[in-house]
Amino acid sequence: MSQNVQTYTGYAGAGALSAQRERVLRNTYWLLALSMVPTVLGAWIGVATGFASALSPGIGLIVFLVGAFGFMFAIERSKNSAAGVPILLAFTFFMGLMLSRLIGAVLGLSNGAGLIMTAFAGTGAIFLAMASLSTVIKRDLSAMGKWLMVGAVMVMVAMIANFFIQSAPLMITLSVLVIGIFTAFILHDLKRVRDGLETNYITATLGVYLSLFNVFQSLLALLGIFGGED
């Protein structure tokens, strides 16, 4: 009798854990979809007002770094409170605003709107592929997180250095690396949620959003370089 009770308790516990994982994953997807709204709004306002373009490249870089890291710190501090979601959405608006410089430059090309839609579609395809892959991979991928983080930091440092060097070949190389690293990050972060290693949907959304943002930005930059028509 006691063995049956223990078995039932084990099944109940496993069911509750599975339900929690599905809830976190579902909330992550919903919040990720919602975060696209302020991102697009921020990008539109930035292009319409010329906000990001009005900043000098140096000032723009400082504003971006200070703003992005400041928001990320605030999100992590408030992820378990009611303020977590509004701060995350404010962050995505800020990211859209800062993205407007690149979008404005691409829109200046005769096929700019098409390039933006292509980059958006490509980013969406990458996300769907990684989300699907996270459902079929059984092994634990958490160990690759530290290597991806090292790669991301190295690429970020190289990008800041290239801001002063202004090397086009290096920028192209870094854009390709960014796409590869953050595509892997999408898989890693979604797999962590599915494995129950990430239980906060705000943190999960932040990680996946940053990866999608970087993939989209790099895809758009490459498309603008190789596919742009004056």
DRENZA-583608 format. One record per residue (C-alpha): residue number from 1; residue in three letters; y negated, z negated, x negated. Coordinates in steps of 0.1 Angstrom, whole numbers. Each point is the difference from the previous one (the first is absolute). Layout:
N
{NUM; ALA; {Y; Z; X}}
...
This chain:
230
{1; MET; {0; 0; 0}}
{2; SER; {-24; -10; -28}}
{3; GLN; {8; 32; -18}}
{4; ASN; {-9; 21; 31}}
{5; VAL; {-33; -19; 3}}
{6; GLN; {-8; 7; -36}}
{7; THR; {8; 37; 4}}
{8; TYR; {-22; 2; 31}}
{9; THR; {-28; -18; -18}}
{10; GLY; {3; 24; -29}}
{11; TYR; {-2; 30; 23}}
{12; ALA; {-30; -15; 18}}
{13; GLY; {-18; -7; -33}}
{14; ALA; {7; 36; -12}}
{15; GLY; {-13; 14; 33}}
{16; ALA; {-32; -21; -2}}
{17; LEU; {-5; 11; -36}}
{18; SER; {5; 37; 9}}
{19; ALA; {-24; -4; 30}}
{20; GLN; {-27; -15; -23}}
{21; ARG; {4; 29; -25}}
{22; GLU; {-4; 26; 28}}
{23; ARG; {-30; -19; 14}}
{24; VAL; {-17; 0; -34}}
{25; LEU; {8; 37; -6}}
{26; ARG; {-12; 9; 35}}
{27; ASN; {-33; -19; -4}}
{28; THR; {-4; 16; -34}}
{29; TYR; {3; 35; 14}}
{30; TRP; {-24; -8; 29}}
{31; LEU; {-26; -15; -23}}
{32; LEU; {4; 28; -24}}
{33; ALA; {-7; 26; 28}}
{34; LEU; {-30; -21; 12}}
{35; SER; {-14; -1; -36}}
{36; MET; {-3; 38; 0}}
{37; VAL; {-28; -3; 27}}
{38; PRO; {-26; -19; -21}}
{39; THR; {10; 21; -31}}
{40; VAL; {-8; 32; 18}}
{41; LEU; {-31; -15; 15}}
{42; GLY; {-12; -12; -34}}
{43; ALA; {7; 34; -16}}
{44; TRP; {-19; 17; 28}}
{45; ILE; {-30; -23; -3}}
{46; GLY; {0; 3; -38}}
{47; VAL; {0; 38; 2}}
{48; ALA; {-26; 1; 28}}
{49; THR; {-24; -24; -18}}
{50; GLY; {8; 10; -36}}
{51; PHE; {5; -37; -8}}
{52; ALA; {26; 3; -28}}
{53; SER; {-16; 32; -13}}
{54; ALA; {-34; -18; -3}}
{55; LEU; {15; -25; -24}}
{56; SER; {1; 10; -36}}
{57; PRO; {36; 4; -13}}
{58; GLY; {-3; -32; -21}}
{59; ILE; {-14; -21; 29}}
{60; GLY; {25; 16; 24}}
{61; LEU; {29; -11; -23}}
{62; ILE; {-14; -36; -3}}
{63; VAL; {-5; -2; 38}}
{64; PHE; {35; 13; 6}}
{65; LEU; {17; -24; -24}}
{66; VAL; {-19; -31; 10}}
{67; GLY; {3; 9; 37}}
{68; ALA; {37; 9; -1}}
{69; PHE; {11; -31; -20}}
{70; GLY; {-23; -22; 20}}
{71; PHE; {15; 11; 33}}
{72; MET; {36; -2; -13}}
{73; PHE; {-6; -36; -11}}
{74; ALA; {-15; -8; 34}}
{75; ILE; {29; 16; 18}}
{76; GLU; {26; -20; -20}}
{77; ARG; {-20; -32; 7}}
{78; SER; {-1; 6; 37}}
{79; LYS; {33; 17; 7}}
{80; ASN; {14; -29; 19}}
{81; SER; {-31; -5; 22}}
{82; ALA; {-17; 19; 28}}
{83; ALA; {-25; 14; -24}}
{84; GLY; {26; 20; -19}}
{85; VAL; {2; 31; 21}}
{86; PRO; {-39; 4; 4}}
{87; ILE; {-4; -4; -37}}
{88; LEU; {27; 26; -7}}
{89; LEU; {-16; 24; 24}}
{90; ALA; {-34; -5; -16}}
{91; PHE; {17; 7; -34}}
{92; THR; {13; 33; 13}}
{93; PHE; {-34; 10; 13}}
{94; PHE; {-14; -7; -35}}
{95; MET; {27; 21; -15}}
{96; GLY; {-8; 28; 23}}
{97; LEU; {-37; -3; -9}}
{98; MET; {8; 2; -37}}
{99; LEU; {24; 30; 6}}
{100; SER; {-29; 19; 15}}
{101; ARG; {-13; 13; -34}}
{102; LEU; {33; 18; -6}}
{103; ILE; {3; 12; 36}}
{104; GLY; {-36; 13; -1}}
{105; ALA; {6; 19; -32}}
{106; VAL; {32; 16; 14}}
{107; LEU; {-18; 9; 33}}
{108; GLY; {-25; 19; -22}}
{109; LEU; {27; 25; -7}}
{110; SER; {5; 28; 25}}
{111; ASN; {36; -12; 8}}
{112; GLY; {-8; -37; -4}}
{113; ALA; {10; -10; 36}}
{114; GLY; {33; 17; -5}}
{115; LEU; {6; -18; -33}}
{116; ILE; {-8; -34; 16}}
{117; MET; {25; 7; 28}}
{118; THR; {26; 11; -26}}
{119; ALA; {-5; -32; -20}}
{120; PHE; {3; -20; 32}}
{121; ALA; {32; 18; 10}}
{122; GLY; {15; -4; -35}}
{123; THR; {-8; -37; 0}}
{124; GLY; {16; -4; 34}}
{125; ALA; {31; 19; -11}}
{126; ILE; {3; -23; -30}}
{127; PHE; {-3; -31; 21}}
{128; LEU; {26; 12; 25}}
{129; ALA; {24; 9; -28}}
{130; MET; {-4; -34; -17}}
{131; ALA; {3; -18; 34}}
{132; SER; {32; 19; 7}}
{133; LEU; {13; -6; -35}}
{134; SER; {-6; -38; 3}}
{135; THR; {24; -1; 30}}
{136; VAL; {29; 16; -19}}
{137; ILE; {-3; -16; -35}}
{138; LYS; {22; -31; -1}}
{139; ARG; {-8; -13; -35}}
{140; ASP; {-28; -25; -7}}
{141; LEU; {-31; 18; -14}}
{142; SER; {-21; -30; -6}}
{143; ALA; {6; 1; -38}}
{144; MET; {-18; 33; -3}}
{145; GLY; {-32; -15; 14}}
{146; LYS; {-11; -14; -34}}
{147; TRP; {5; 33; -17}}
{148; LEU; {-20; 18; 27}}
{149; MET; {-27; -26; -3}}
{150; VAL; {-2; 5; -38}}
{151; GLY; {-2; 38; 6}}
{152; ALA; {-27; -5; 26}}
{153; VAL; {-21; -22; -23}}
{154; MET; {4; 25; -29}}
{155; VAL; {-11; 29; 22}}
{156; MET; {-30; -20; 13}}
{157; VAL; {-11; -8; -36}}
{158; ALA; {5; 37; -10}}
{159; MET; {-21; 11; 30}}
{160; ILE; {-28; -24; -9}}
{161; ALA; {1; 14; -36}}
{162; ASN; {0; 35; 13}}
{163; PHE; {-31; -8; 20}}
{164; PHE; {-18; 0; -34}}
{165; ILE; {22; 27; -17}}
{166; GLN; {-2; 25; 29}}
{167; SER; {32; 18; -10}}
{168; ALA; {12; 24; 27}}
{169; PRO; {36; 3; -13}}
{170; LEU; {2; -38; -2}}
{171; MET; {-13; -4; 36}}
{172; ILE; {27; 25; 12}}
{173; THR; {27; -19; -18}}
{174; LEU; {-11; -33; 13}}
{175; SER; {-2; 14; 36}}
{176; VAL; {36; 11; -3}}
{177; LEU; {10; -34; -13}}
{178; VAL; {-18; -18; 28}}
{179; ILE; {18; 20; 26}}
{180; GLY; {34; -8; -16}}
{181; ILE; {-7; -37; -6}}
{182; PHE; {-15; -7; 34}}
{183; THR; {27; 20; 18}}
{184; ALA; {25; -23; -16}}
{185; PHE; {-22; -30; 10}}
{186; ILE; {3; 11; 37}}
{187; LEU; {38; -1; -2}}
{188; HIS; {-1; -33; -19}}
{189; ASP; {-23; -17; 25}}
{190; LEU; {18; 12; 31}}
{191; LYS; {33; -9; -15}}
{192; ARG; {-13; -35; -7}}
{193; VAL; {-8; -4; 37}}
{194; ARG; {34; 13; 11}}
{195; ASP; {17; -24; -24}}
{196; GLY; {-20; -30; 12}}
{197; LEU; {-17; -5; -33}}
{198; GLU; {-35; 6; 15}}
{199; THR; {-6; -19; 32}}
{200; ASN; {-37; 4; 5}}
{201; TYR; {-9; 33; 16}}
{202; ILE; {-37; -1; -11}}
{203; THR; {11; -1; -37}}
{204; ALA; {26; 27; 7}}
{205; THR; {-26; 22; 17}}
{206; LEU; {-25; -5; -29}}
{207; GLY; {26; 11; -25}}
{208; VAL; {11; 31; 19}}
{209; TYR; {-36; 9; 9}}
{210; LEU; {-11; -1; -37}}
{211; SER; {29; 22; -9}}
{212; LEU; {-8; 25; 27}}
{213; PHE; {-36; 0; -9}}
{214; ASN; {7; 8; -37}}
{215; VAL; {26; 27; 9}}
{216; PHE; {-25; 17; 24}}
{217; GLN; {-29; -3; -25}}
{218; SER; {20; 15; -29}}
{219; LEU; {15; 28; 22}}
{220; LEU; {-34; 9; 12}}
{221; ALA; {-14; 0; -35}}
{222; LEU; {28; 23; -12}}
{223; LEU; {-4; 23; 30}}
{224; GLY; {-37; 2; -6}}
{225; ILE; {6; 10; -37}}
{226; PHE; {28; 25; 5}}
{227; GLY; {-5; 12; 36}}
{228; GLY; {-37; -2; 5}}
{229; GLU; {-20; 32; 8}}
{230; ASP; {-37; 1; -5}}
